[in-house]
């Protein structure tokens, strides 16, 4: 009679059970983490259009992993365009064949002398107009800016070289005046904010600025009370501070100041406090712009608008 089969011994020691379970969990964790990472990467990967047009606020809200993804996409995009940009040898020796090759790569406009290109850029500007045309709305300012001479914005998108050459001419031409408004309407500022951030090279090109300061246009019987009038002064002062920050680096040659206020509301000391905020602009020349009808009522010494004081805002001549 055959003996019954003896069952195979199994190791039920705690160590063996711990090793097997640990290895299983480790492999499972690796697979799970890899799959989750791959899924997240595929979900978060933005297009190059998204990476190029993302706003400043959106950049600050990105997580580190998303920021790294955007950077890698931009890096890959710039590397793909590297073969288009000609590499100029900075050494002492020059190869005539390479110079000929670079000349053939450049478009006809960039082969011309710089003086001729600058002349072409100036001819692209429309004639000066007393009715300024609507320009961009920088997020740093309360409202749009206006230009007395307009141009085709697509020209600035042709190449980086044309952008840096034409921008100072488009915004800094001697007959180009940039107009902006600073008013007291706090709620309009919060609902009409823009995502557009203009480059410092653009703002530093501005030479002529026409600034309209608006504290209200009510008639005499509807003029604001003291509390409301004081709040308007604070909002306008904030707007001037933003304007100064936006124009940091600009060499303002002409500053034209316009003014609007309800009659017999703001004393000369309040007006002077607002105007003194424009002194850091260090304009070479300060002129009087449009002064509203309400100031015709302010004939007395208390509510007057001293036009001659504007000259004190000019840059001190050495």
C-alpha atoms as a printed R data frame, in Angstrom:
    type eleno elety resid chain resno       x       y       z
1   ATOM     1    CA   UNK     A     1   0.000   0.000   0.000
2   ATOM     2    CA   UNK     A     2   1.474   3.298  -1.071
3   ATOM     3    CA   UNK     A     3   2.117   5.894   1.565
4   ATOM     4    CA   UNK     A     4   0.211   9.175   1.317
5   ATOM     5    CA   UNK     A     5   2.010  12.075  -0.391
6   ATOM     6    CA   UNK     A     6   3.782  14.361   1.966
7   ATOM     7    CA   UNK     A     7   2.817  17.991   1.294
8   ATOM     8    CA   UNK     A     8   5.623  20.348   0.299
9   ATOM     9    CA   UNK     A     9   6.886  22.496   3.113
10  ATOM    10    CA   UNK     A    10   6.361  26.200   2.729
11  ATOM    11    CA   UNK     A    11   8.226  28.955   4.493
12  ATOM    12    CA   UNK     A    12   5.760  30.879   6.598
13  ATOM    13    CA   UNK     A    13   8.361  32.864   8.431
14  ATOM    14    CA   UNK     A    14   7.557  36.555   8.972
15  ATOM    15    CA   UNK     A    15  10.731  37.618   7.129
16  ATOM    16    CA   UNK     A    16   9.840  35.831   3.893
17  ATOM    17    CA   UNK     A    17   6.327  37.194   3.974
18  ATOM    18    CA   UNK     A    18   7.648  40.715   4.569
19  ATOM    19    CA   UNK     A    19  10.141  40.478   1.688
20  ATOM    20    CA   UNK     A    20   7.570  39.274  -0.817
21  ATOM    21    CA   UNK     A    21   4.976  41.865   0.147
22  ATOM    22    CA   UNK     A    22   7.551  44.655   0.144
23  ATOM    23    CA   UNK     A    23   8.790  43.720  -3.311
24  ATOM    24    CA   UNK     A    24   5.215  43.564  -4.585
25  ATOM    25    CA   UNK     A    25   4.317  46.950  -3.177
26  ATOM    26    CA   UNK     A    26   7.533  48.461  -4.503
27  ATOM    27    CA   UNK     A    27   6.853  47.235  -8.042
28  ATOM    28    CA   UNK     A    28   3.268  48.308  -7.791
29  ATOM    29    CA   UNK     A    29   4.254  51.738  -6.543
30  ATOM    30    CA   UNK     A    30   6.758  52.185  -9.374
31  ATOM    31    CA   UNK     A    31   4.246  51.196 -12.030
32  ATOM    32    CA   UNK     A    32   1.539  53.340 -10.520
33  ATOM    33    CA   UNK     A    33   3.790  56.384 -10.166
34  ATOM    34    CA   UNK     A    34   5.062  56.025 -13.718
35  ATOM    35    CA   UNK     A    35   1.574  55.716 -15.145
36  ATOM    36    CA   UNK     A    36   0.306  58.676 -13.146
37  ATOM    37    CA   UNK     A    37   3.283  60.803 -14.181
38  ATOM    38    CA   UNK     A    38   2.790  59.879 -17.823
39  ATOM    39    CA   UNK     A    39  -0.892  60.678 -17.612
40  ATOM    40    CA   UNK     A    40  -0.256  64.014 -15.954
41  ATOM    41    CA   UNK     A    41   2.431  64.899 -18.476
42  ATOM    42    CA   UNK     A    42   0.134  64.157 -21.370
43  ATOM    43    CA   UNK     A    43  -2.614  66.227 -19.782
44  ATOM    44    CA   UNK     A    44  -0.465  69.211 -18.894
45  ATOM    45    CA   UNK     A    45   1.723  69.424 -21.987
46  ATOM    46    CA   UNK     A    46   0.758  72.747 -23.595
47  ATOM    47    CA   UNK     A    47   1.075  73.622 -27.245
48  ATOM    48    CA   UNK     A    48   3.782  75.989 -28.410
49  ATOM    49    CA   UNK     A    49   1.105  78.623 -29.095
50  ATOM    50    CA   UNK     A    50  -0.033  78.355 -25.487
51  ATOM    51    CA   UNK     A    51   3.526  78.583 -24.184
52  ATOM    52    CA   UNK     A    52   4.272  81.676 -26.300
53  ATOM    53    CA   UNK     A    53   1.088  83.581 -25.443
54  ATOM    54    CA   UNK     A    54   0.691  82.739 -21.762
55  ATOM    55    CA   UNK     A    55   0.044  85.826 -19.650
56  ATOM    56    CA   UNK     A    56   2.249  87.029 -16.803
57  ATOM    57    CA   UNK     A    57  -0.400  86.224 -14.178
58  ATOM    58    CA   UNK     A    58  -0.719  82.692 -15.520
59  ATOM    59    CA   UNK     A    59   3.057  82.194 -15.318
60  ATOM    60    CA   UNK     A    60   3.111  83.130 -11.649
61  ATOM    61    CA   UNK     A    61   0.310  80.658 -10.921
62  ATOM    62    CA   UNK     A    62   2.073  77.687 -12.561
63  ATOM    63    CA   UNK     A    63   3.424  74.873 -10.419
64  ATOM    64    CA   UNK     A    64   7.099  73.966 -10.635
65  ATOM    65    CA   UNK     A    65   6.423  70.890 -12.742
66  ATOM    66    CA   UNK     A    66   4.238  72.868 -15.156
67  ATOM    67    CA   UNK     A    67   6.817  75.640 -15.321
68  ATOM    68    CA   UNK     A    68   9.481  73.086 -16.223
69  ATOM    69    CA   UNK     A    69   7.220  71.665 -18.947
70  ATOM    70    CA   UNK     A    70   6.695  75.124 -20.460
71  ATOM    71    CA   UNK     A    71  10.429  75.787 -20.369
72  ATOM    72    CA   UNK     A    72  11.291  72.522 -22.119
73  ATOM    73    CA   UNK     A    73   8.736  73.193 -24.839
74  ATOM    74    CA   UNK     A    74  10.138  76.685 -25.442
75  ATOM    75    CA   UNK     A    75  13.680  75.307 -25.425
76  ATOM    76    CA   UNK     A    76  12.798  72.663 -27.993
77  ATOM    77    CA   UNK     A    77  11.055  75.275 -30.133
78  ATOM    78    CA   UNK     A    78  14.044  77.650 -30.032
79  ATOM    79    CA   UNK     A    79  16.415  74.821 -30.941
80  ATOM    80    CA   UNK     A    80  14.272  73.925 -33.918
81  ATOM    81    CA   UNK     A    81  14.655  77.502 -35.176
82  ATOM    82    CA   UNK     A    82  18.388  77.711 -34.554
83  ATOM    83    CA   UNK     A    83  19.259  76.624 -38.068
84  ATOM    84    CA   UNK     A    84  17.350  79.615 -39.461
85  ATOM    85    CA   UNK     A    85  19.454  82.218 -37.606
86  ATOM    86    CA   UNK     A    86  22.793  82.851 -39.372
87  ATOM    87    CA   UNK     A    87  25.886  82.460 -37.196
88  ATOM    88    CA   UNK     A    88  28.334  85.328 -37.657
89  ATOM    89    CA   UNK     A    89  31.986  84.638 -36.986
90  ATOM    90    CA   UNK     A    90  33.405  87.066 -34.423
91  ATOM    91    CA   UNK     A    91  37.057  86.202 -35.164
92  ATOM    92    CA   UNK     A    92  39.582  88.340 -36.953
93  ATOM    93    CA   UNK     A    93  39.653  86.189 -40.077
94  ATOM    94    CA   UNK     A    94  36.685  86.240 -42.433
95  ATOM    95    CA   UNK     A    95  35.806  83.912 -45.210
96  ATOM    96    CA   UNK     A    96  34.415  85.681 -48.262
97  ATOM    97    CA   UNK     A    97  32.340  82.662 -49.171
98  ATOM    98    CA   UNK     A    98  30.598  82.666 -45.772
99  ATOM    99    CA   UNK     A    99  29.885  86.408 -46.031
100 ATOM   100    CA   UNK     A   100  28.364  85.878 -49.446
101 ATOM   101    CA   UNK     A   101  26.253  83.069 -48.049
102 ATOM   102    CA   UNK     A   102  24.974  85.236 -45.182
103 ATOM   103    CA   UNK     A   103  24.106  88.030 -47.595
104 ATOM   104    CA   UNK     A   104  22.048  85.619 -49.634
105 ATOM   105    CA   UNK     A   105  20.207  84.407 -46.505
106 ATOM   106    CA   UNK     A   106  19.208  87.909 -45.341
107 ATOM   107    CA   UNK     A   107  16.047  89.415 -46.895
108 ATOM   108    CA   UNK     A   108  16.482  92.438 -49.185
109 ATOM   109    CA   UNK     A   109  15.344  94.904 -46.500
110 ATOM   110    CA   UNK     A   110  18.036  93.826 -44.046
111 ATOM   111    CA   UNK     A   111  20.729  94.036 -46.718
112 ATOM   112    CA   UNK     A   112  20.160  97.780 -46.976
113 ATOM   113    CA   UNK     A   113  22.137 100.238 -44.845
114 ATOM   114    CA   UNK     A   114  20.620 101.040 -41.457
115 ATOM   115    CA   UNK     A   115  19.991 104.673 -42.402
116 ATOM   116    CA   UNK     A   116  17.829 103.627 -45.354
117 ATOM   117    CA   UNK     A   117  15.889 101.132 -43.235
118 ATOM   118    CA   UNK     A   118  15.191 103.828 -40.644
119 ATOM   119    CA   UNK     A   119  13.913 106.095 -43.406
120 ATOM   120    CA   UNK     A   120  11.585 103.314 -44.569
121 ATOM   121    CA   UNK     A   121  10.274 102.820 -41.026
122 ATOM   122    CA   UNK     A   122   9.447 106.533 -40.754
123 ATOM   123    CA   UNK     A   123   7.552 106.426 -44.055
124 ATOM   124    CA   UNK     A   124   5.389 103.642 -42.603
125 ATOM   125    CA   UNK     A   125   3.996 106.067 -40.007
126 ATOM   126    CA   UNK     A   126   0.770 107.861 -40.887
127 ATOM   127    CA   UNK     A   127   0.759 111.689 -40.857
128 ATOM   128    CA   UNK     A   128   0.204 113.299 -37.427
129 ATOM   129    CA   UNK     A   129  -3.456 113.634 -36.488
130 ATOM   130    CA   UNK     A   130  -5.238 115.810 -33.933
131 ATOM   131    CA   UNK     A   131  -7.605 112.884 -33.391
132 ATOM   132    CA   UNK     A   132  -5.373 110.184 -31.830
133 ATOM   133    CA   UNK     A   133  -5.983 106.585 -32.816
134 ATOM   134    CA   UNK     A   134  -6.615 103.836 -30.295
135 ATOM   135    CA   UNK     A   135  -3.491 101.933 -29.287
136 ATOM   136    CA   UNK     A   136  -2.802  99.013 -26.948
137 ATOM   137    CA   UNK     A   137  -4.047  98.752 -23.364
138 ATOM   138    CA   UNK     A   138  -1.107  97.868 -21.111
139 ATOM   139    CA   UNK     A   139  -2.101  96.032 -17.954
140 ATOM   140    CA   UNK     A   140   0.084  98.438 -15.945
141 ATOM   141    CA   UNK     A   141  -2.176 101.382 -16.877
142 ATOM   142    CA   UNK     A   142  -5.804 102.196 -16.231
143 ATOM   143    CA   UNK     A   143  -6.852 102.489 -19.864
144 ATOM   144    CA   UNK     A   144  -5.693 102.360 -23.470
145 ATOM   145    CA   UNK     A   145  -3.022 104.608 -24.869
146 ATOM   146    CA   UNK     A   146  -3.567 106.634 -28.041
147 ATOM   147    CA   UNK     A   147  -1.135 107.444 -30.842
148 ATOM   148    CA   UNK     A   148  -1.054 110.564 -33.001
149 ATOM   149    CA   UNK     A   149   0.727 108.570 -35.743
150 ATOM   150    CA   UNK     A   150  -0.308 104.982 -36.360
151 ATOM   151    CA   UNK     A   151   1.538 102.136 -38.053
152 ATOM   152    CA   UNK     A   152   0.985  98.548 -39.113
153 ATOM   153    CA   UNK     A   153   1.733  96.359 -36.086
154 ATOM   154    CA   UNK     A   154   2.533  93.372 -38.326
155 ATOM   155    CA   UNK     A   155   5.802  95.081 -39.294
156 ATOM   156    CA   UNK     A   156   7.132  94.476 -35.782
157 ATOM   157    CA   UNK     A   157   6.475  90.749 -36.161
158 ATOM   158    CA   UNK     A   158   8.641  90.276 -39.250
159 ATOM   159    CA   UNK     A   159  11.866  89.638 -37.359
160 ATOM   160    CA   UNK     A   160  13.571  90.437 -34.091
161 ATOM   161    CA   UNK     A   161  16.022  92.795 -35.807
162 ATOM   162    CA   UNK     A   162  13.247  94.800 -37.460
163 ATOM   163    CA   UNK     A   163  11.408  94.911 -34.131
164 ATOM   164    CA   UNK     A   164  14.361  96.488 -32.303
165 ATOM   165    CA   UNK     A   165  15.084  98.893 -35.169
166 ATOM   166    CA   UNK     A   166  11.524 100.070 -35.872
167 ATOM   167    CA   UNK     A   167  10.152 100.247 -32.332
168 ATOM   168    CA   UNK     A   168  12.093 103.376 -31.243
169 ATOM   169    CA   UNK     A   169  10.980 105.121 -34.439
170 ATOM   170    CA   UNK     A   170   7.317 104.105 -34.237
171 ATOM   171    CA   UNK     A   171   6.929 105.230 -30.617
172 ATOM   172    CA   UNK     A   172   9.711 107.797 -30.314
173 ATOM   173    CA   UNK     A   173   9.390 109.816 -33.514
174 ATOM   174    CA   UNK     A   174   9.558 113.567 -32.941
175 ATOM   175    CA   UNK     A   175   5.990 113.943 -34.271
176 ATOM   176    CA   UNK     A   176   4.606 110.944 -32.386
177 ATOM   177    CA   UNK     A   177   2.594 111.799 -29.256
178 ATOM   178    CA   UNK     A   178   1.407 109.103 -26.868
179 ATOM   179    CA   UNK     A   179  -1.807 110.098 -25.091
180 ATOM   180    CA   UNK     A   180  -3.026 108.537 -21.849
181 ATOM   181    CA   UNK     A   181  -5.770 109.244 -19.324
182 ATOM   182    CA   UNK     A   182  -5.659 109.003 -15.546
183 ATOM   183    CA   UNK     A   183  -9.079 109.189 -13.934
184 ATOM   184    CA   UNK     A   184 -10.704 108.507 -10.593
185 ATOM   185    CA   UNK     A   185 -13.060 105.695 -11.655
186 ATOM   186    CA   UNK     A   186 -11.810 102.837  -9.485
187 ATOM   187    CA   UNK     A   187 -14.402 100.262 -10.556
188 ATOM   188    CA   UNK     A   188 -13.774 100.788 -14.245
189 ATOM   189    CA   UNK     A   189 -10.086 100.081 -13.654
190 ATOM   190    CA   UNK     A   190 -10.839  96.735 -12.015
191 ATOM   191    CA   UNK     A   191 -13.291  95.573 -14.682
192 ATOM   192    CA   UNK     A   192 -11.271  96.710 -17.701
193 ATOM   193    CA   UNK     A   193  -7.855  95.337 -16.812
194 ATOM   194    CA   UNK     A   194  -5.740  94.030 -19.658
195 ATOM   195    CA   UNK     A   195  -3.289  91.117 -19.814
196 ATOM   196    CA   UNK     A   196  -1.001  92.910 -22.266
197 ATOM   197    CA   UNK     A   197   2.463  93.714 -20.931
198 ATOM   198    CA   UNK     A   198   4.423  96.084 -23.152
199 ATOM   199    CA   UNK     A   199   8.172  95.628 -23.200
200 ATOM   200    CA   UNK     A   200  10.531  98.070 -21.526
201 ATOM   201    CA   UNK     A   201  12.161  98.727 -24.906
202 ATOM   202    CA   UNK     A   202   8.820 100.115 -26.098
203 ATOM   203    CA   UNK     A   203   8.121 102.349 -23.107
204 ATOM   204    CA   UNK     A   204  11.684 103.658 -23.049
205 ATOM   205    CA   UNK     A   205  11.211 104.804 -26.665
206 ATOM   206    CA   UNK     A   206   8.408 107.251 -25.786
207 ATOM   207    CA   UNK     A   207   9.460 110.891 -26.092
208 ATOM   208    CA   UNK     A   208   6.234 112.937 -26.241
209 ATOM   209    CA   UNK     A   209   3.437 112.308 -23.729
210 ATOM   210    CA   UNK     A   210   0.008 113.913 -23.469
211 ATOM   211    CA   UNK     A   211  -1.556 113.187 -20.088
212 ATOM   212    CA   UNK     A   212  -5.179 113.923 -19.177
213 ATOM   213    CA   UNK     A   213  -5.978 113.973 -15.447
214 ATOM   214    CA   UNK     A   214  -9.698 113.618 -14.762
215 ATOM   215    CA   UNK     A   215 -11.250 114.161 -11.344
216 ATOM   216    CA   UNK     A   216 -14.844 114.349 -12.533
217 ATOM   217    CA   UNK     A   217 -17.069 116.457 -14.770
218 ATOM   218    CA   UNK     A   218 -20.093 117.198 -12.570
219 ATOM   219    CA   UNK     A   219 -21.661 120.622 -12.576
220 ATOM   220    CA   UNK     A   220 -21.382 122.949  -9.622
221 ATOM   221    CA   UNK     A   221 -24.598 121.850  -7.893
222 ATOM   222    CA   UNK     A   222 -23.664 118.153  -8.222
223 ATOM   223    CA   UNK     A   223 -20.029 118.378  -7.170
224 ATOM   224    CA   UNK     A   224 -18.798 115.537  -4.905
225 ATOM   225    CA   UNK     A   225 -18.678 115.838  -1.132
226 ATOM   226    CA   UNK     A   226 -15.397 116.115   0.754
227 ATOM   227    CA   UNK     A   227 -15.022 112.361   1.370
228 ATOM   228    CA   UNK     A   228 -15.682 111.449  -2.267
229 ATOM   229    CA   UNK     A   229 -13.429 114.243  -3.495
230 ATOM   230    CA   UNK     A   230 -10.581 113.030  -1.276
231 ATOM   231    CA   UNK     A   231 -11.014 109.447  -2.515
232 ATOM   232    CA   UNK     A   232 -10.711 110.657  -6.107
233 ATOM   233    CA   UNK     A   233  -7.443 112.394  -5.308
234 ATOM   234    CA   UNK     A   234  -6.039 109.139  -3.900
235 ATOM   235    CA   UNK     A   235  -7.057 107.144  -6.982
236 ATOM   236    CA   UNK     A   236  -5.557 109.676  -9.380
237 ATOM   237    CA   UNK     A   237  -2.357 109.737  -7.322
238 ATOM   238    CA   UNK     A   238  -2.146 105.934  -7.635
239 ATOM   239    CA   UNK     A   239  -2.653 106.214 -11.387
240 ATOM   240    CA   UNK     A   240   0.199 108.706 -11.709
241 ATOM   241    CA   UNK     A   241   2.453 106.405  -9.704
242 ATOM   242    CA   UNK     A   242   1.673 103.533 -12.098
243 ATOM   243    CA   UNK     A   243   2.355 105.816 -15.045
244 ATOM   244    CA   UNK     A   244   5.770 106.740 -13.654
245 ATOM   245    CA   UNK     A   245   6.617 103.076 -13.132
246 ATOM   246    CA   UNK     A   246   5.458 102.214 -16.654
247 ATOM   247    CA   UNK     A   247   7.603 104.974 -18.163
248 ATOM   248    CA   UNK     A   248  10.731 104.070 -16.207
249 ATOM   249    CA   UNK     A   249  13.717 104.679 -18.461
250 ATOM   250    CA   UNK     A   250  11.875 106.947 -20.913
251 ATOM   251    CA   UNK     A   251  13.502 110.238 -21.873
252 ATOM   252    CA   UNK     A   252  10.404 112.449 -21.991
253 ATOM   253    CA   UNK     A   253  11.009 115.523 -24.117
254 ATOM   254    CA   UNK     A   254   7.495 116.994 -24.050
255 ATOM   255    CA   UNK     A   255   4.826 116.490 -21.372
256 ATOM   256    CA   UNK     A   256   1.438 118.048 -22.065
257 ATOM   257    CA   UNK     A   257  -0.914 118.058 -19.062
258 ATOM   258    CA   UNK     A   258  -4.688 118.258 -19.398
259 ATOM   259    CA   UNK     A   259  -7.015 118.694 -16.428
260 ATOM   260    CA   UNK     A   260 -10.697 118.098 -15.685
261 ATOM   261    CA   UNK     A   261 -12.511 118.601 -12.384
262 ATOM   262    CA   UNK     A   262 -15.841 119.774 -10.974
263 ATOM   263    CA   UNK     A   263 -15.908 123.507 -10.211
264 ATOM   264    CA   UNK     A   264 -14.957 124.769  -6.746
265 ATOM   265    CA   UNK     A   265 -14.075 121.302  -5.454
266 ATOM   266    CA   UNK     A   266 -10.313 120.971  -5.223
267 ATOM   267    CA   UNK     A   267  -8.026 123.517  -3.650
268 ATOM   268    CA   UNK     A   268  -4.775 124.539  -5.248
269 ATOM   269    CA   UNK     A   269  -2.870 122.568  -2.601
270 ATOM   270    CA   UNK     A   270  -4.703 119.385  -3.640
271 ATOM   271    CA   UNK     A   271  -3.981 120.076  -7.301
272 ATOM   272    CA   UNK     A   272  -0.350 120.764  -6.525
273 ATOM   273    CA   UNK     A   273  -0.060 117.468  -4.626
274 ATOM   274    CA   UNK     A   274  -1.258 115.589  -7.710
275 ATOM   275    CA   UNK     A   275   0.937 117.524 -10.131
276 ATOM   276    CA   UNK     A   276   4.051 116.993  -8.022
277 ATOM   277    CA   UNK     A   277   3.705 113.275  -8.745
278 ATOM   278    CA   UNK     A   278   4.727 114.047 -12.340
279 ATOM   279    CA   UNK     A   279   7.996 115.679 -11.349
280 ATOM   280    CA   UNK     A   280   9.999 112.366 -11.416
281 ATOM   281    CA   UNK     A   281   9.249 112.066 -15.150
282 ATOM   282    CA   UNK     A   282  11.808 114.854 -15.612
283 ATOM   283    CA   UNK     A   283  10.307 116.118 -18.843
284 ATOM   284    CA   UNK     A   284  12.430 118.586 -20.775
285 ATOM   285    CA   UNK     A   285   9.379 120.744 -21.522
286 ATOM   286    CA   UNK     A   286   5.954 120.837 -19.830
287 ATOM   287    CA   UNK     A   287   2.989 122.470 -21.552
288 ATOM   288    CA   UNK     A   288  -0.663 123.033 -20.744
289 ATOM   289    CA   UNK     A   289  -3.191 120.768 -22.427
290 ATOM   290    CA   UNK     A   290  -6.981 120.991 -22.374
291 ATOM   291    CA   UNK     A   291  -8.265 122.613 -19.173
292 ATOM   292    CA   UNK     A   292 -11.976 121.853 -18.689
293 ATOM   293    CA   UNK     A   293 -14.764 124.391 -18.442
294 ATOM   294    CA   UNK     A   294 -15.260 123.781 -14.721
295 ATOM   295    CA   UNK     A   295 -12.112 125.702 -13.896
296 ATOM   296    CA   UNK     A   296 -13.654 128.864 -15.327
297 ATOM   297    CA   UNK     A   297 -15.582 129.061 -12.071
298 ATOM   298    CA   UNK     A   298 -12.400 128.848 -10.025
299 ATOM   299    CA   UNK     A   299 -11.375 132.475 -10.249
300 ATOM   300    CA   UNK     A   300 -10.541 132.798  -6.575
301 ATOM   301    CA   UNK     A   301  -7.193 132.080  -4.999
302 ATOM   302    CA   UNK     A   302  -8.386 128.943  -3.205
303 ATOM   303    CA   UNK     A   303  -9.579 126.897  -6.212
304 ATOM   304    CA   UNK     A   304  -7.360 128.364  -8.914
305 ATOM   305    CA   UNK     A   305  -5.275 126.338 -11.373
306 ATOM   306    CA   UNK     A   306  -1.843 127.920 -11.654
307 ATOM   307    CA   UNK     A   307  -0.747 127.186 -15.206
308 ATOM   308    CA   UNK     A   308   2.618 128.808 -14.605
309 ATOM   309    CA   UNK     A   309   3.379 126.187 -11.956
310 ATOM   310    CA   UNK     A   310   3.677 123.523 -14.656
311 ATOM   311    CA   UNK     A   311   7.032 124.960 -15.640
312 ATOM   312    CA   UNK     A   312   8.401 123.949 -12.257
313 ATOM   313    CA   UNK     A   313   7.824 120.296 -13.213
314 ATOM   314    CA   UNK     A   314  10.396 120.549 -15.998
315 ATOM   315    CA   UNK     A   315  13.801 118.960 -15.832
316 ATOM   316    CA   UNK     A   316  16.377 121.135 -14.173
317 ATOM   317    CA   UNK     A   317  18.937 122.312 -16.681
318 ATOM   318    CA   UNK     A   318  22.540 121.953 -15.659
